[in-house]
Amino acid sequence: MGNGGLLEGCVPFPPEFAERYRSKGYWKGKTLGEWLDEWTARYGERTAIVSGAKRLSYAELGRRVERVARSLAALGLRRHDRVLMQLNNVPEFLYVTLALFKIGALPVMALPAHRETEIRHFLAFSEAVASCIPRRFRNFDYLHMMRSIAPDAPSLRHILVTGEDAPSGTVSIEAMANGAADEVLGVLDNLRPASSDVALFMVSGGTTGLPKLIPRTHDDYAYNVEISADVSGLGPESVFLVALPISHNFPFATPGALGTLSRGGTVVLALSPSAEVCIPLIERERVTHTSTVPAVTIQWLSSPLRERHDLSSLEVVQVGGSRLNAEVARRVKPLLGATVQQVFGMAEGLNNFTRLDDPEDVLFNTQGRPLSPDDEVRVVGDDGKPVAPGERGELLTRGPYTVRGYYKAPEQNRAAFTPDGFYRTGDVVRLTPSGNFSVDGRVKDLINRGGEKISAEEVENAVLRHPAVQNVAVVAMPDAVLGEAVCAYVIVEPERALTLESLRAFLERAGIARFKLPERMETVDRLPLTSVGKVSKKDLRADIAARLRAEGKVA
């Protein structure tokens, strides 16, 4: 972070690495606000943002962001101040986030799904001076929540809300975007951050404990945007549908909204990732690219709306967040008409993409390879030593867009990073002969059945091949004898039937070892998701343990 001064609590890139990344041209020495100025000047009257009936050109987006930046400065926001972002997929998210980039204040990327526990944690831990919220979204009253929390958040000075009319004690983002705020024009010049400054905080995607904050600099995040836009084939004619919550790293900048804006394309904001919302939008806006998670992909593939709408514009469906099973990946082209691009990445940095011209075996069966020539990766065993190619192990990484530590978390950093700066991802992978990674689960996503270690994802892959199965999550359940046994939570295709016995017989016929077969199956309508869109194995493990206790099968 160097030139602008290190934000206390952040771990810098070592000087020799920073110099290498600059000399190789990965870090260009421009802030994200400066990049935005270039994009808006270059693409002018091209359509930048579509949100419902609202359509904004690049020039108008630039003007609105500048007005919001001036207004935030007038409110007293300064470099390194933190601002909690909890907006859904609305233009105001981009107005504020891009304005914060300009003045050197730092967005903290909370999610619409977060509730009081997480928001209290973020406000206290980050010492945020402002929060940005919708008044209501999906029948939840965010303003009521924030007002109830505010008295216990001494750093919080401003509540910014969507809509033109601001309730008492709040500030309207739309009013800021439409106002003049010329009186603070000169103030902005003194607030410009350095490219080496922290630009924003992403939140960690762990399923246990409260999320950690991930500091991303202007230099490393701009590089993240640039290389992911390149490998995704984005250009001026691209139309990118932001279906997932935009404050995720994936739909925001990998390549997402920022990658699309960097190429002069159009960003379409969807209020929900559901098939009912997104499939008509794809037809109406002639969407070419989008990013989803496996659960969303499966819903779109299963929706009858596919056959009622023209999806011929769709070129690329990127799927990340968790591993996309090969059986699902094979269906994307026949049913949606688009190339599937698997994405395996993390908010901490490293991104792996399959390439659009990869053979089908790679597209369907791997989760891609690193984007940067300077992405360093290791696959190590329990002893920390590299495993042979093709062997399973934990992925470790460092590189020009991978952080060197979490914010104000020295204890967690000692566990999450090696002494020489490699991030321990917690992902279990295999390096395939094609040079791509196959993700086999998480270090902790293993079922220890009487000493036999079972990969939950391996069993899930097998179960998904059953024609009656729409989706599945496999978790460990308590067992008095074995310690743990295998439980499968299954979403069954409509008008199909499935029993545990028939599923076990199917898997056994497929050659799956008997000790890996589910001992119990729960049929469900949906799988619980974490705040970052992954299946919440933690919730499923708690559910099956509660069921077993109620049945008197475990203490």
N, C-alpha and C positions, 0 to 999 in steps of 0.2 A: 504494500500500500504506500509506501515511500513518499512521493513528492508532496502529497497533501497532509502528511502527518498520519501516523498510525492511530486509528480509533482504538481507544483503550479497551482491552478485552478481546481483541482480534489477533490472530496469529498471521504474521506476514509471510509472503513468499520469500525464501532466502534470496539475498541480493544476486548471487551467481545464477540462480534460476530465472529471476526477473529479467536480468540482462540477456540471458539466452533467448527468452521468449520475445523480447523486444527486437533483438538483432535478427531473429528469424522472421520478423514481420507478423507474428501472431498478435501481439499487442501493438496497436496503432497509435496510442497516445491520445485518443479522443474519448471524451465522456459520452455516455448514452444520450445526453441532451444535445451535444454537438452533432452526433450521428442523426438525431431526429431533425435538426435544422437542415442538414444536407438532404435528407429524404424529402422533406416538405418543399424545399426549393427545387429539387430535381423533378419531382412528380406533380407538383402544382395542382392542376384541376382534375387529375385522375381521382377516382373514387377510392378513398382510404378505408372508411368504416361504414358498414351497414348494420343498423340495429332497429328491427321492426320497420317502420316507415321512414326512419331517419337515415339519411345518406350524407356523409361528410367527405369533402375533398381533402387531399393532403394539405392544401393551403389553409383550409378552414380548421383542420385538426391542429396545425401549427399555431394558428392564431388563438385557439381556445386553450391550448396548453400554455402558451405564453401568458395569457390573461390569468390563468389559475396560478402559475408560478409567481406572478406579481402579487396576486391577492394573498397567497400563502406567506410571502415575504412581509406584506403589510400586517398580517396577523402576528408577526413576530417569529415565524419559523426561520431557523438558521441551519447552517451546515452541521451535519451529524445529528440533528434532531431526528427522533424516530416517530413514524406515523403508522398506526395500525390500520392495515387495509383489509376490510371484510366485505368488500363489494362483490356482487355477483357479476354476470357478464353484461355489463352496461358500458356505454361510452365514458361515463364518469370515472370508471376504473382507469382508463387510459389517460384521461385528462390529468388526474391527480398523480398517478405514478410517473408519467413522463415529466410533469412539472417538478416533482420532487427530485428527479434526476438532474434537472437544470439548476436547482438551488443547493444541491448537495445534502438535502435531508433524505432520510432513509425509509422507504416503505418496508413494513414488516408484513409479510404475505400470509395473513390468516385466511381462513376459508369460510365460506358461508355456512358450512356445516358445523363449525366450532360453536360451542355454547359457553355458558358462564365460567366453567372451570378453566377452559383453555384461554378465554379472553382475559380473565383476571390474571392468569399466569403471564400472558404476553405483555399486558400493560405494565405489570410490576417489574418483570424481568428486563424488558427493553426500556422502561421509563419513558414510554411514548408520551408525547405532548399533544397528540391529536389522534382521533380515530375517524375512519371513513366507513359509513354503514348505509345500507338501504333502510328505509323506515320499516318496511315490511317486505318479506319475501317468503314465498311458500308457506303462508299462514303463520309465520313467526314474526314477533314484534321485536326487531333489533333495537329500536329506539328505547323501548321500555327496559330491555336488558342493559343497555349502555348507561342509561340514567340510574339504574339500580347499582351498577358497579362503580360509577364515577366518584361517589364520595370516598371510596376506599382506594382511589388511584390518584395520589397527590400530584403526580406529574402531568395528568391529563388537563389540558386547558381548552381544547376545542373539539366539538363533535361535528363532523362534516357529513351531510346527508344528501341523498339523491332527491330530485324533484326541484321545482323552481321556487316554491314557497317553503322557507325554513321554519319549523316549529320553534317556539321560544327556547333560547339557550343553544341553538344550533346554527350552522352556516350552510347555505345551499351551495352545492358544487356547481350546479347548472347556472346559478346566478353569478358565481365567480367566473365561469367560462364565458358568459355573455357580457360581463361588465368591462369597464375600461381599465381601472386600476392603474392609470398612467402615473399617479403620484409616486409610485414606488419603482419607476423604471430604472433609476440610477442604482437602487439597492441591489438589483440582481447582479450587476457587474462585480460586486464585492462578495457574492455568494458562490460564484462558479467553483465547482469542485475540481480536483485533479483527477486524471484518468486512473491513477493508482489508488484513489479513495475507494472505500466500500460504497457500493451503489444501492444495495438492497439486502434485506434478510429474507431468505427462504426459510421454510420450516421443515424440520426433519420428518420423515415418514414412518418412524418407528411405531410399533403397535403396543408398546409398553411404556408407561411413564408419560410425562408431559413432553411435548415436542421441544427440540433444541433449535436454536437459531443458527442459520448458515450464512455467513457473510460472503457476498459475491462482489468483486470489484468491477468498476466500469471496464477496465481492460479485459479481464477474463470473461465477463459476461457478454461483451460485444463480440469476442472471438467465438464464444459458444453459439451466439446467434448466427454469425457469418458462416461457420463451417456446417452447421445443421441445415441452413437454408440451401447451401450448395448441394449437399448430398440428397436433399429432398426434391430437387428439380424445380424450385420456385422461381418465377419470373414475373414480368409486368402483367401478364395475362392471367396469372394465378388468382384463384378465389379460395380463400382458406376459411373453413367453417370452424369456429371455436365452440366446440360442443361441451367439453369438460370445463370445470371451473377455471377461469382464466388466471387465477393466482397460483395455480400449479406451474411448475417449471416447464412441463411438457407443452401445454397449449399456449403458454405465454412467450416462450423464447427458444423452444427446441423442436422445430423452428418457430411454430406457433405465430402469434400476432406480430411479434417484433421481427421475426424472420420474413414474414410476408411484407411488412412495411419497408423492410430494407431493400426489397426487390421491386417495389412499386405496385404490388398486387393489392387485392381487396380483402379486408378482414370482415367476415360476417359473424356477428355475435348471436349465439343461441341461448335462450333462457333455460334450456334443459337439454341433456344429451339423449332424451327419449326419442324413439323412432317417430312418434307422433309429431314431435316438434321438428326434428332434423331432416327427415326424408322429404317433406314438402319444401323445406328451405333449400335443400340441394337442388331440387328442380327449379324453384323460383329464381335463385341467384346464380344458377349454373356453377355450382361449387366444383372445384377441381381437386382440392386437397382437404383432408381433415385428420384429426388425431383422436383416438379413442382408447379405451381400456377393454380387455377381453369381454367383460360382462356386457358392455355397451355393444360391442361388435356382434356378440351372439344375439342380443335383442334385435338389432337391425336385420341380421340375417334371417331371423325367425318371423319378422313382421310381414303381414300381408300387404302393408303399404308399399313394399318394394315393387309390386306388380302394378300398382295404380299410379305411379309417378315416374317421370322420365329422369333416370339417373345417368344418362349417357355422358354427361359432362365430367363425371367423377373419374379422376385419374389415379389417385393415390389415397389409400387408407392406411394411416400409420397406427400401429397398435403397440402400446407400452403399458407401464405401470406394474404389470406382472406378466408372466410368460403366456404367450398365446399358443394354445395347443395346435399341433399340426393338423388335426382333423378339422378344426375351425378355420385355420389359415387357408386350407385348400378350397373352402367354400366362398371366399371373398370375391375372387375373380368371376366365377360362374354366376353368383347371385347379385353382386353389386357392380360388376363390370370394371373394377379398379384393381390395380396392383397392390398387394399387401406389402407394407414395409414394416418389418418388426423393429422396435426401438427398445433398447435395454439401457436405461440411464438412471441417474440419481440427481437430486437437487444439489448434492455436494459437488457434482462435477461430471465425471466421465460419462460420455454418451457413446453407445454402440448402435449402429444402424446396419441393417441389410441394405444393399445397394439396389437401385431400381432395375438394373440389368443383370442381377444375380440369377442363376438357374433356380428352378422351382425347388429343388432339394434344399438349397440354402434359404430361400424365402420362407419355406414352410417349417423347416426343422431347426433353424438357428435363430438367435436373437441379435445377430449382427456383430460387427467388429468396430474397434475404436475409430473416431473421426480424425484425430490429429496424428501426424507423424511423431509428435512428442508425447502422446499418451503412453506412459509406461505402465505395464501390467504384469502382475505375477499371479500364478495360481498355486496356492500352498496347501499343504496338509496340516493336520493338527499340530505337528511339530514345528510349523512355520517354515518348513523347507519346500522348495518347488516340487510339484508332482510331475510325473511324466506326461507328455502330450496325450490327451484323451482320458486322463484320470480326473476324478472329481476332486475339487478343492475349493478353498475360499479365494475369491478374487480380491487382490490388493491393487491399488492404482495411485499414481500421481501424475500431474501434467499441467499444461498451461491454463486449464480452466477448472481444476480440481482444488478445493480449498485445503488449507493446511491445518485447520482447526475450527471447532465450533466457537461461538461467541460466549465469552465468560464461562468456560466449561473446562478448566484444567484437568479435573479428575476424569471426565469423559474422554477428553482428548488423549490422555495417556493410554486409555484402553482402545480408542478408535483409530489411532494413528501409530505407525511404527516409528522408532527413533529416527529413521532416515526419511520420514515424511510421507510414507505410503498410507493411504486411507484404507482401512479394513472395511470393505463394503458389506460383509455379512452374507453375500450371495455365494451360493455353491454353484460352480460352473465347470464345464469341460471345454477344452479347446479342441475344436473339430479339425479334421484334415484340411478343410477349406480356409482355415484361419479365422473362423467365426466362433463365437461363444454359444454354447448350449447351456441354458440356465436350468439347473436341476433343483432349485429351491433356495431356502435360506439355511444358514448354519443351524438355526434352531428349529427349522421346519422338518424335523426328523421324528419318526415314531420309533421308540425303543421298545420293541415287543420281545420281552424275554431275552434281551441282549442282541437281538437282530435289529439293525438299523434300517428303517424303511423310509424312502423318500416319498413324502406325501404327493409331490408332483408326478412322480413316476406312476403311482396308482391312479391319480387323476387323469393322466394321459390315456391309460388303459380304459378307464370307465367311460371317458368321453367317446370312445369308439362304438359304444352301444347305441343302436339307432333310436332307442327310447329316451336317451339322456340329452337334455339341452345344456346343462351346466352342472358342475360338481365341485365340492371342496372336501378334501379329506383331512381329518385331524386325529390326534391322539385322544383316546378316552381312557379314564382310569380302569385298571383291571387288578383285582385282588391277587391274582396269581402271577400274571405276566408283567405287572407294573403298568404297561400301556397296551392298548389294542387299537385296531383301526376302525374308525367310524367315517362313513361317507354321507355327506349332506347332498342330496340330489334334487335338481329341478328336472322334472319329467316333462317330455314333450306333450303338448295338449292331445287329448284323446288317445294317449298311450298308457300302458300299464307296466309297472316294474316292481318286482319283489326282490328282497335280499337274496333269496335262493336262486332266482333266475339270473341275477347279476353275478353272483359268485360262480354259477355254472358257465356263464359267458366268459368271465375272466379266466377261469380254469381252462376252458377250451382254447383260449388265446395264448396259453402257455405261461400265465402269471404264476409265480411260486405261491403255494398255498398260504404260507405265513404272511404274505402281503395282502391277502383277500380281506375285504371289509367284514368285520364281525357284526356290524350293525349298520343299518341304513335309515336315515331320516329323510322323508320326502318333504320338501319345502317349496314355497312359491317364489322365494327370492333368497339371495345370500346377503348377509350383512356386510356393509362396506366400511372401511376406515375413512377418515376425513380426507385422505388422498386418493380414494377411489379403488383401493385394493380390498380383496375379500378379507374380512376381519376374522382371522383364525382364532384370535384371542376370544372374541365373542362366541364363536362356535364351540371352542373348548369349554368355556364356562357353561354354555347351554347344555352340552351333553353331560357334564359333571352334575349339573342340577337335576337333569332327568333321571340319572342313575341314582342319585340320592333319594329322589322322590319315590323311586321304585324299590328302595331298600337294598340296592345291589352294591353300593359302596357306602362307606361311613361318611 
